[in-house]
Amino acid sequence: MTQTYDAIVIGAGVMGASIAFHLAERGLKTAILERRTAASGATGYSSGLVRMHYDLAVEAELTFKSHKNYFSNWRERVGGECGFQHTSFLKIVKREYEDKLRGNVANQQRIGINTSVISADEARKLFPDLATDDFDFVAYEPDSGYADATLTTNSFIDGAKRNGATLIQNCEVTAIHTAGGRVAGVSSDKGEFAAPIVVNAAGRWAKHVASLAGVEPRS
Ligand SMILES: Cc1cc2nc3c(=O)[nH]c(=O)nc-3n(C[C@H](O)[C@H](O)[C@H](O)COP(=O)(O)OP(=O)(O)OC[C@H]3O[C@@H](n4cnc5c(N)ncnc54)[C@H](O)[C@@H]3O)c2cc1C
């Protein structure tokens, strides 16, 4: 028998879990179909850095928002735990990249991120065991740290479930069906699923999953 949903998310890594959380929060009846178990892909191997230092402003802005709205406010925003540990974060670069580091930090400060360039001496005062022979300056983010990637994922999934979502594990999507130029559902080794929205959150398997819908990457 075909099961019908408003949205199907393929993959229960942190991306699929977060997408399902937000879809369910908006009232969509959502199913997450996972080939193995939640966080069994790249997510489960992540060290879970929660930092905002990125070269690209768009990534820095995204991580700033996710830090402010989610990681430092997890229980209220998502519920449960993400395991966020506040350790602060240093970005160390070779001396020849110091100008680029200062440029990145200036961009991040414009976004609103609490970051600054500090000297090697100042860094050693904060972290007495740090070897500082190879650099004179370092970027310092006092608000950053790391989270537990698996806990983060499961927490998103639990939040999605509280809004009516379903997680189906050991369920590999084997075909994506279209009708009239639109997606219509999927076949899996646990049966047929119909939905007008199918989200490919299959991480490094995304290319293969996209090919199931006849979508090939542009060369
Ligand atoms: C707290 C945290 C901090 C992070 N910090 C950083 C950072 O500082 N820098 C950085 O670069 N990255 C960071 N990451 C990202 C991390 O390194 C990974 O890139 C990310 O977790 C990958 O998630 P994903 O959901 O895209 O892929 P995956 O975790 O690989 O999930 C994809 C899932 O799809 C499933 N799947 C595949 N094919 C099918 C199919 N046909 N049917 C059903 N299921 C299928 C797989 O089994 C897998 O579980 C962070 C992640 C977390 C959670």
The ligand as a Tripos MOL2 file, in Angstrom:
@<TRIPOS>MOLECULE
LIG
   53    58     1     0     0
SMALL
NO_CHARGES

@<TRIPOS>ATOM
      1 C1         27.2800   20.0810   14.8450 C.3       1 LIG1
      2 C2         27.9060   20.0150   13.4650 C.ar      1 LIG1
      3 C3         28.9880   20.8390   13.1720 C.ar      1 LIG1
      4 C4         29.5920   20.8170   11.9170 C.ar      1 LIG1
      5 N1         30.6610   21.6530   11.6620 N.ar      1 LIG1
      6 C5         31.2330   21.6720   10.4470 C.ar      1 LIG1
      7 C6         32.3300   22.5530   10.1640 C.ar      1 LIG1
      8 O1         32.7840   23.2980   11.0220 O.2       1 LIG1
      9 N2         32.8220   22.5550    8.9040 N.ar      1 LIG1
     10 C7         32.3130   21.7440    7.9150 C.ar      1 LIG1
     11 O2         32.8020   21.7860    6.7860 O.2       1 LIG1
     12 N3         31.2870   20.8950    8.1680 N.ar      1 LIG1
     13 C8         30.7300   20.8460    9.3890 C.ar      1 LIG1
     14 N4         29.6690   19.9920    9.6330 N.ar      1 LIG1
     15 C9         29.1170   19.1900    8.5200 C.3       1 LIG1
     16 C10        29.6380   17.7420    8.4990 C.3       1 LIG1
     17 O3         31.0370   17.7310    8.3630 O.3       1 LIG1
     18 C11        29.0020   16.9780    7.3220 C.3       1 LIG1
     19 O4         29.3180   17.6280    6.1020 O.3       1 LIG1
     20 C12        27.5000   16.9020    7.4340 C.3       1 LIG1
     21 O5         27.1410   16.4050    8.7130 O.3       1 LIG1
     22 C13        26.9240   16.0310    6.3180 C.3       1 LIG1
     23 O6         25.5250   15.9440    6.5330 O.3       1 LIG1
     24 P1         24.5430   15.4340    5.3840 P.3       1 LIG1
     25 O7         23.2050   15.2930    6.0350 O.co2     1 LIG1
     26 O8         24.6590   16.3210    4.1790 O.co2     1 LIG1
     27 O9         25.1430   14.0360    4.8990 O.3       1 LIG1
     28 P2         25.1780   12.5790    5.6570 P.3       1 LIG1
     29 O10        25.3740   12.6930    7.1170 O.co2     1 LIG1
     30 O11        26.1790   11.7660    4.8880 O.co2     1 LIG1
     31 O12        23.7050   12.0510    5.4190 O.3       1 LIG1
     32 C14        23.2370   11.5530    4.2010 C.3       1 LIG1
     33 C15        22.3530   10.3540    4.5270 C.3       1 LIG1
     34 O13        21.6800    9.9410    3.3460 O.3       1 LIG1
     35 C16        21.4930    8.5370    3.4420 C.3       1 LIG1
     36 N5         21.2020    8.0190    2.1020 N.ar      1 LIG1
     37 C17        22.0330    8.0010    1.0290 C.ar      1 LIG1
     38 N6         21.4070    7.4590   -0.0260 N.ar      1 LIG1
     39 C18        20.1640    7.1200    0.3800 C.ar      1 LIG1
     40 C19        19.0480    6.5110   -0.2670 C.ar      1 LIG1
     41 N7         19.0960    6.1220   -1.5750 N.pl3     1 LIG1
     42 N8         17.9160    6.2990    0.4430 N.ar      1 LIG1
     43 C20        17.8360    6.6840    1.7570 C.ar      1 LIG1
     44 N9         18.8820    7.2640    2.4120 N.ar      1 LIG1
     45 C21        20.0180    7.4910    1.7310 C.ar      1 LIG1
     46 C22        22.8180    8.0480    4.0170 C.3       1 LIG1
     47 O14        22.7240    6.7540    4.5820 O.3       1 LIG1
     48 C23        23.1240    9.1430    5.0330 C.3       1 LIG1
     49 O15        22.6950    8.8060    6.3520 O.3       1 LIG1
     50 C24        29.0720   19.9660   10.8990 C.ar      1 LIG1
     51 C25        27.9780   19.1290   11.2040 C.ar      1 LIG1
     52 C26        27.3830   19.1420   12.4700 C.ar      1 LIG1
     53 C27        26.2130   18.2390   12.7670 C.3       1 LIG1
@<TRIPOS>BOND
     1     1     2 1
     2     2     3 ar
     3     2    52 ar
     4     3     4 ar
     5     4     5 ar
     6     4    50 ar
     7     5     6 ar
     8     6     7 ar
     9     6    13 1
    10     7     8 2
    11     7     9 ar
    12     9    10 ar
    13    10    11 2
    14    10    12 ar
    15    12    13 ar
    16    13    14 ar
    17    14    15 1
    18    14    50 ar
    19    15    16 1
    20    16    17 1
    21    16    18 1
    22    18    19 1
    23    18    20 1
    24    20    21 1
    25    20    22 1
    26    22    23 1
    27    23    24 1
    28    24    25 2
    29    24    26 1
    30    24    27 1
    31    27    28 1
    32    28    29 2
    33    28    30 1
    34    28    31 1
    35    31    32 1
    36    32    33 1
    37    33    34 1
    38    33    48 1
    39    34    35 1
    40    35    36 1
    41    35    46 1
    42    36    37 ar
    43    36    45 ar
    44    37    38 ar
    45    38    39 ar
    46    39    40 ar
    47    39    45 ar
    48    40    41 1
    49    40    42 ar
    50    42    43 ar
    51    43    44 ar
    52    44    45 ar
    53    46    47 1
    54    46    48 1
    55    48    49 1
    56    50    51 ar
    57    51    52 ar
    58    52    53 1
@<TRIPOS>SUBSTRUCTURE
     1 LIG1         1 GROUP 0 **** ****
